[in-house]
Amino acid sequence: MEQTGFSILYHNGPCLVVNKPSGLLTQAPPGIDSLENRIRLWLAASDPKPFAPYLGVPHRLDRPASGAMVFALSAKAARKISKQFERRQVRKIYWTLAAGRVAPEAGVWMDHIRKIPGEPRAEIVERDHPEGRAAILSYRTLTVWNDASWLEVELQTGRTHQIRVQAARRGHAILGDVFYGSDRAFGPACDDPRLAAIALHARRLELTDPTSREAVAVTAPLPDYWPVPSDGTIEH
């Protein structure tokens, strides 16, 4: 279901999964465009009340990334969904285009990452660094397109810019991610670099519905500007 500035992928009571556009902040102060503020406006228009609607944000996506995000429309649902994230019971699958041919074609990346103080970025550090936190992901190559590896990535941990940092460290910066060294453009031309897209998409989200307790698996369609390999290996 298409709304103003986002699309709904799943909605059951207080559980809402939407497809976040790239270039959009997950959260921001009032008056600054963000996915949270857009959803609040939609909720207010759908059910006008004299008080602001509740909206819990259990997780986030980087501004230049797109894809599936879950929100909670009640405090009780927010607590239940947040616990699933804390216990690593939510399965998060990403698609990304990484420069070059990643070898081996499937594997596990294990590093230690720290958030750089005072900067909106992260870096890989030595295992014994006091601020380092374990960062683990598994990946497999779906296809190779235009000298880039189309990877399906599953996060085992959720660190700041984890996929972006781990890919760049191995010489496979995500296309369009100039923040971490990419020299290849991606997505629509954009005058404001803050609104630019990178080739990182939260493709699939699997969790338990906090009300029905049923397993929910949601797949987010790719933005129109992603390529379509001619060999038929990828479906949007």
Disulfide bonds with the S-S distance in Angstrom:
none
